[in-house]
Amino acid sequence: EGGRSLKVLCSSPVGAERLALSLDWSTGRLDSSDVRVVCSDSEGCVSVLSMDEGVLMVLSQWKAHDFEAWIAAFSYWDTRLLYSGGDDSKLKGWDLRMSSSSPAFISRRHSMGVCSIHSNPHREHILATGSYDERVLLWDSRNMQQPLSESPVGGGVWRLKWHPTQQHLLLAACMHNDFHVLHCQQVLEAGGGSCPVVASYILHNSLAYGADWSRLSLKDPSPSSAEPEESLTETTGHLQIQYESPTASFDTSLEDDAGRYIPEGITAPSSSHHSAATSDSEDTPLLSSLLASCSFYDHMLHVWRWDWTPPAQ
């Protein structure tokens, strides 16, 4: 409505009759000195492209997986290294200084197709992967024989995104089991176990595929979602809709009197309980984040806001 539009600057074909299935920028830590893109495709190939003076050029392309290469991603700490996952259930690492005929490692720890990978931009060596096997694995890239943790999420993990400023928060799009935010602090600092879910979003009526955090700063907490988490393992938050695409129909009966979404089968908390919780948390800093999610068959984009009180250290 504000007159904004996307314009094509340049393009490059992936290959004849191929689908581009994923891409990742090399600038995950906001370093723009070497701008490249890695792309995976439906023929199992991975391509690395450069962006120079408005021209997109293919630097290299190779056969990485036997079936679809669902995902490819850079190591943001050393962009000469990248990772790929395919429908052959393999997670592979690649060193762009070496021959593409031989991966740096092959992991078969996932039991089904590997479809999401994201390098943590805040902590070196930390990598998150997800699969159709409905598990999120966290890795130390220096030891790809054994993951740091394994978290079941109840749905195929199509996309994983670390929070742009909070090193322990991981957003997961879990296909038929909606969208969840995992809190990974205990796992990353102590090792072992699984990452608890601290927030969920379940309004999409279709497969949960796309999800990402906004880098916009939201300094003022939303008054209708300021209730703190009582326990990471016992209480999970639900997310307030900020915007919905115009084709949607939203049932307002799914909100309580404070404007919070109520999942089916959960009793709405009273206003007095909400007010008391808000009062008790006045001195506790809130983290306010804006996120976007999209689903497959219903053609829906949702933008939602999450106000969260991090646990005491």
C-alpha positions as a Python dict, from the first residue, in 0.01 Angstrom:
ca = {
    (1, 'E'): (0, 0, 0),
    (2, 'G'): (298, 231, 50),
    (3, 'G'): (412, 191, -308),
    (4, 'R'): (692, -51, -226),
    (5, 'S'): (772, -325, -473),
    (6, 'L'): (1044, -576, -547),
    (7, 'K'): (1241, -535, -867),
    (8, 'V'): (1460, -798, -1028),
    (9, 'L'): (1825, -687, -1031),
    (10, 'C'): (1975, -998, -1187),
    (11, 'S'): (1911, -1368, -1227),
    (12, 'S'): (2088, -1692, -1307),
    (13, 'P'): (1933, -2025, -1413),
    (14, 'V'): (1982, -2315, -1174),
    (15, 'G'): (1954, -2569, -1453),
    (16, 'A'): (1708, -2710, -1703),
    (17, 'E'): (1388, -2840, -1542),
    (18, 'R'): (1522, -2796, -1189),
    (19, 'L'): (1357, -2643, -886),
    (20, 'A'): (1564, -2416, -664),
    (21, 'L'): (1481, -2559, -319),
    (22, 'S'): (1679, -2337, -81),
    (23, 'L'): (1929, -2055, -66),
    (24, 'D'): (2148, -1889, 194),
    (25, 'W'): (2352, -1569, 191),
    (26, 'S'): (2714, -1572, 307),
    (27, 'T'): (2642, -1256, 510),
    (28, 'G'): (2477, -1418, 812),
    (29, 'R'): (2704, -1224, 1049),
    (30, 'L'): (2637, -900, 856),
    (31, 'D'): (2976, -913, 684),
    (32, 'S'): (2930, -775, 333),
    (33, 'S'): (3292, -802, 215),
    (34, 'D'): (3227, -1124, 22),
    (35, 'V'): (2866, -1155, -91),
    (36, 'R'): (2779, -1501, -217),
    (37, 'V'): (2471, -1721, -234),
    (38, 'V'): (2448, -2099, -203),
    (39, 'C'): (2152, -2274, -365),
    (40, 'S'): (2032, -2635, -357),
    (41, 'D'): (1806, -2791, -620),
    (42, 'S'): (1575, -3079, -707),
    (43, 'E'): (1847, -3270, -895),
    (44, 'G'): (2059, -3300, -580),
    (45, 'C'): (2304, -3028, -686),
    (46, 'V'): (2451, -2742, -485),
    (47, 'S'): (2552, -2416, -656),
    (48, 'V'): (2762, -2129, -521),
    (49, 'L'): (2704, -1791, -685),
    (50, 'S'): (2874, -1454, -647),
    (51, 'M'): (2708, -1114, -645),
    (52, 'D'): (2934, -851, -798),
    (53, 'E'): (2827, -514, -940),
    (54, 'G'): (2473, -631, -998),
    (55, 'V'): (2576, -950, -1179),
    (56, 'L'): (2500, -1297, -1045),
    (57, 'M'): (2758, -1554, -1154),
    (58, 'V'): (2782, -1929, -1087),
    (59, 'L'): (3120, -1998, -925),
    (60, 'S'): (3073, -2372, -885),
    (61, 'Q'): (2807, -2640, -906),
    (62, 'W'): (2828, -3008, -815),
    (63, 'K'): (2619, -3317, -748),
    (64, 'A'): (2589, -3330, -370),
    (65, 'H'): (2304, -3577, -305),
    (66, 'D'): (2144, -3877, -470),
    (67, 'F'): (1796, -3726, -455),
    (68, 'E'): (1663, -3374, -386),
    (69, 'A'): (1909, -3145, -207),
    (70, 'W'): (1652, -2987, 23),
    (71, 'I'): (1886, -2742, 194),
    (72, 'A'): (2228, -2576, 166),
    (73, 'A'): (2378, -2325, 409),
    (74, 'F'): (2703, -2143, 478),
    (75, 'S'): (2906, -2157, 795),
    (76, 'Y'): (2877, -1790, 885),
    (77, 'W'): (3209, -1800, 1071),
    (78, 'D'): (3405, -1935, 776),
    (79, 'T'): (3218, -1898, 447),
    (80, 'R'): (3462, -2128, 272),
    (81, 'L'): (3269, -2402, 451),
    (82, 'L'): (2910, -2496, 379),
    (83, 'Y'): (2661, -2770, 457),
    (84, 'S'): (2394, -2953, 260),
    (85, 'G'): (2111, -3191, 339),
    (86, 'G'): (1919, -3417, 106),
    (87, 'D'): (1638, -3663, 66),
    (88, 'D'): (1902, -3937, 88),
    (89, 'S'): (1899, -3872, 468),
    (90, 'K'): (2255, -3742, 458),
    (91, 'L'): (2402, -3426, 610),
    (92, 'K'): (2722, -3328, 433),
    (93, 'G'): (2993, -3071, 488),
    (94, 'W'): (3193, -2910, 207),
    (95, 'D'): (3518, -2714, 199),
    (96, 'L'): (3518, -2487, -106),
    (97, 'R'): (3900, -2495, -110),
    (98, 'M'): (3889, -2870, -175),
    (99, 'S'): (3751, -3082, -458),
    (100, 'S'): (3371, -3102, -464),
    (101, 'S'): (3397, -3474, -543),
    (102, 'S'): (3476, -3546, -177),
    (103, 'P'): (3276, -3394, 113),
    (104, 'A'): (3451, -3294, 433),
    (105, 'F'): (3215, -3522, 625),
    (106, 'I'): (2897, -3726, 581),
    (107, 'S'): (2657, -3771, 873),
    (108, 'R'): (2375, -4024, 874),
    (109, 'R'): (2251, -3931, 1219),
    (110, 'H'): (1912, -3818, 1080),
    (111, 'S'): (1696, -4116, 984),
    (112, 'M'): (1502, -3936, 708),
    (113, 'G'): (1558, -3651, 462),
    (114, 'V'): (1755, -3353, 597),
    (115, 'C'): (1563, -3038, 506),
    (116, 'S'): (1688, -2754, 731),
    (117, 'I'): (2031, -2626, 837),
    (118, 'H'): (2129, -2298, 1002),
    (119, 'S'): (2464, -2177, 1137),
    (120, 'N'): (2442, -1984, 1463),
    (121, 'P'): (2558, -1625, 1387),
    (122, 'H'): (2639, -1558, 1755),
    (123, 'R'): (2828, -1870, 1860),
    (124, 'E'): (3107, -2012, 1649),
    (125, 'H'): (3088, -2384, 1561),
    (126, 'I'): (2719, -2419, 1658),
    (127, 'L'): (2496, -2566, 1388),
    (128, 'A'): (2125, -2660, 1391),
    (129, 'T'): (1977, -2923, 1158),
    (130, 'G'): (1625, -3056, 1110),
    (131, 'S'): (1472, -3346, 923),
    (132, 'Y'): (1158, -3528, 820),
    (133, 'D'): (1239, -3753, 1116),
    (134, 'E'): (1083, -3476, 1334),
    (135, 'R'): (1402, -3401, 1526),
    (136, 'V'): (1614, -3089, 1569),
    (137, 'L'): (1983, -3166, 1624),
    (138, 'L'): (2240, -2919, 1755),
    (139, 'W'): (2601, -2976, 1660),
    (140, 'D'): (2951, -2854, 1737),
    (141, 'S'): (3096, -2840, 1387),
    (142, 'R'): (3434, -2952, 1522),
    (143, 'N'): (3282, -3291, 1604),
    (144, 'M'): (3018, -3403, 1355),
    (145, 'Q'): (3023, -3762, 1481),
    (146, 'Q'): (2784, -3688, 1768),
    (147, 'P'): (2526, -3406, 1808),
    (148, 'L'): (2518, -3193, 2122),
    (149, 'S'): (2144, -3247, 2162),
    (150, 'E'): (1836, -3399, 2006),
    (151, 'S'): (1492, -3236, 2037),
    (152, 'P'): (1174, -3404, 1911),
    (153, 'V'): (927, -3148, 1775),
    (154, 'G'): (643, -3366, 1643),
    (155, 'G'): (668, -3268, 1277),
    (156, 'G'): (912, -3260, 989),
    (157, 'V'): (1149, -2967, 1044),
    (158, 'W'): (1134, -2776, 717),
    (159, 'R'): (1304, -2456, 834),
    (160, 'L'): (1526, -2347, 1126),
    (161, 'K'): (1629, -1988, 1205),
    (162, 'W'): (1841, -1859, 1493),
    (163, 'H'): (1725, -1533, 1649),
    (164, 'P'): (1913, -1229, 1506),
    (165, 'T'): (2018, -1100, 1852),
    (166, 'Q'): (1949, -1380, 2105),
    (167, 'Q'): (2199, -1664, 2073),
    (168, 'H'): (1985, -1928, 2247),
    (169, 'L'): (1653, -1891, 2061),
    (170, 'L'): (1578, -2110, 1761),
    (171, 'L'): (1264, -2082, 1545),
    (172, 'A'): (1139, -2404, 1383),
    (173, 'A'): (875, -2457, 1112),
    (174, 'C'): (750, -2810, 1178),
    (175, 'M'): (524, -2884, 883),
    (176, 'H'): (209, -3058, 1020),
    (177, 'N'): (299, -2958, 1378),
    (178, 'D'): (308, -2580, 1335),
    (179, 'F'): (575, -2329, 1444),
    (180, 'H'): (777, -2338, 1766),
    (181, 'V'): (1050, -2140, 1940),
    (182, 'L'): (1312, -2354, 2116),
    (183, 'H'): (1526, -2227, 2402),
    (184, 'C'): (1870, -2384, 2370),
    (185, 'Q'): (2068, -2220, 2652),
    (186, 'Q'): (2086, -2525, 2879),
    (187, 'V'): (2195, -2749, 2594),
    (188, 'L'): (2461, -2511, 2463),
    (189, 'E'): (2608, -2438, 2804),
    (190, 'A'): (2578, -2776, 2974),
    (191, 'G'): (2531, -3019, 2686),
    (192, 'G'): (2290, -3309, 2650),
    (193, 'G'): (1912, -3327, 2678),
    (194, 'S'): (1665, -3147, 2455),
    (195, 'C'): (1566, -2785, 2402),
    (196, 'P'): (1233, -2687, 2562),
    (197, 'V'): (964, -2510, 2358),
    (198, 'V'): (894, -2161, 2498),
    (199, 'A'): (639, -2044, 2241),
    (200, 'S'): (417, -2194, 1972),
    (201, 'Y'): (201, -2063, 1689),
    (202, 'I'): (-71, -2291, 1559),
    (203, 'L'): (-313, -2073, 1362),
    (204, 'H'): (-212, -2188, 1015),
    (205, 'N'): (-450, -2445, 870),
    (206, 'S'): (-185, -2596, 647),
    (207, 'L'): (170, -2731, 645),
    (208, 'A'): (413, -2498, 826),
    (209, 'Y'): (697, -2432, 583),
    (210, 'G'): (843, -2081, 596),
    (211, 'A'): (950, -1896, 911),
    (212, 'D'): (1195, -1618, 993),
    (213, 'W'): (1268, -1345, 1246),
    (214, 'S'): (1254, -975, 1165),
    (215, 'R'): (1561, -762, 1235),
    (216, 'L'): (1340, -464, 1323),
    (217, 'S'): (1370, -342, 1680),
    (218, 'L'): (1051, -361, 1886),
    (219, 'K'): (1129, -165, 2202),
    (220, 'D'): (780, -129, 2347),
    (221, 'P'): (626, -454, 2477),
    (222, 'S'): (274, -534, 2372),
    (223, 'P'): (36, -483, 2669),
    (224, 'S'): (-162, -794, 2580),
    (225, 'S'): (127, -1041, 2589),
    (226, 'A'): (344, -934, 2880),
    (227, 'E'): (284, -1239, 3099),
    (228, 'P'): (620, -1397, 3187),
    (229, 'E'): (705, -1763, 3148),
    (230, 'E'): (673, -1944, 3482),
    (231, 'S'): (881, -2241, 3374),
    (232, 'L'): (1057, -2328, 3052),
    (233, 'T'): (939, -2688, 3077),
    (234, 'E'): (590, -2636, 3219),
    (235, 'T'): (456, -2319, 3056),
    (236, 'T'): (469, -2218, 2692),
    (237, 'G'): (365, -1888, 2541),
    (238, 'H'): (133, -1833, 2249),
    (239, 'L'): (188, -1558, 2001),
    (240, 'Q'): (-20, -1255, 1923),
    (241, 'I'): (-114, -1181, 1563),
    (242, 'Q'): (23, -849, 1442),
    (243, 'Y'): (-78, -879, 1078),
    (244, 'E'): (-255, -1130, 859),
    (245, 'S'): (-259, -1148, 482),
    (246, 'P'): (-584, -1008, 341),
    (247, 'T'): (-716, -1345, 219),
    (248, 'A'): (-738, -1479, 575),
    (249, 'S'): (-1039, -1521, 794),
    (250, 'F'): (-949, -1511, 1163),
    (251, 'D'): (-1184, -1636, 1432),
    (252, 'T'): (-1163, -1382, 1714),
    (253, 'S'): (-1318, -1630, 1956),
    (254, 'L'): (-969, -1780, 1979),
    (255, 'E'): (-856, -1480, 2187),
    (256, 'D'): (-909, -1428, 2558),
    (257, 'D'): (-1016, -1096, 2711),
    (258, 'A'): (-654, -977, 2711),
    (259, 'G'): (-620, -1043, 2339),
    (260, 'R'): (-410, -1356, 2370),
    (261, 'Y'): (-461, -1661, 2149),
    (262, 'I'): (-611, -1964, 2324),
    (263, 'P'): (-530, -2306, 2178),
    (264, 'E'): (-820, -2550, 2164),
    (265, 'G'): (-876, -2729, 2493),
    (266, 'I'): (-699, -2469, 2710),
    (267, 'T'): (-896, -2257, 2957),
    (268, 'A'): (-854, -1884, 2923),
    (269, 'P'): (-673, -1721, 3217),
    (270, 'S'): (-863, -1448, 3395),
    (271, 'S'): (-786, -1078, 3360),
    (272, 'S'): (-690, -1054, 3727),
    (273, 'H'): (-427, -1325, 3687),
    (274, 'H'): (-287, -1149, 3383),
    (275, 'S'): (-273, -814, 3563),
    (276, 'A'): (-92, -964, 3861),
    (277, 'A'): (162, -1131, 3639),
    (278, 'T'): (221, -807, 3452),
    (279, 'S'): (270, -617, 3776),
    (280, 'D'): (519, -872, 3909),
    (281, 'S'): (726, -849, 3593),
    (282, 'E'): (752, -469, 3576),
    (283, 'D'): (1122, -478, 3667),
    (284, 'T'): (1200, -770, 3435),
    (285, 'P'): (1315, -676, 3085),
    (286, 'L'): (1102, -818, 2807),
    (287, 'L'): (1228, -938, 2473),
    (288, 'S'): (996, -824, 2194),
    (289, 'S'): (1036, -996, 1858),
    (290, 'L'): (856, -981, 1526),
    (291, 'L'): (832, -1301, 1321),
    (292, 'A'): (676, -1411, 995),
    (293, 'S'): (541, -1752, 899),
    (294, 'C'): (386, -1895, 587),
    (295, 'S'): (215, -2222, 508),
    (296, 'F'): (176, -2430, 198),
    (297, 'Y'): (-177, -2499, 78),
    (298, 'D'): (-362, -2203, 232),
    (299, 'H'): (-130, -1941, 69),
    (300, 'M'): (-107, -1756, 400),
    (301, 'L'): (148, -1516, 543),
    (302, 'H'): (118, -1436, 914),
    (303, 'V'): (330, -1178, 1096),
    (304, 'W'): (328, -1215, 1470),
    (305, 'R'): (477, -1051, 1776),
    (306, 'W'): (623, -1232, 2074),
    (307, 'D'): (696, -1065, 2408),
    (308, 'W'): (900, -1292, 2632),
    (309, 'T'): (1065, -1263, 2971),
    (310, 'P'): (1396, -1452, 2961),
    (311, 'P'): (1459, -1679, 3262),
    (312, 'A'): (1670, -1545, 3545),
    (313, 'Q'): (2037, -1632, 3515),
}
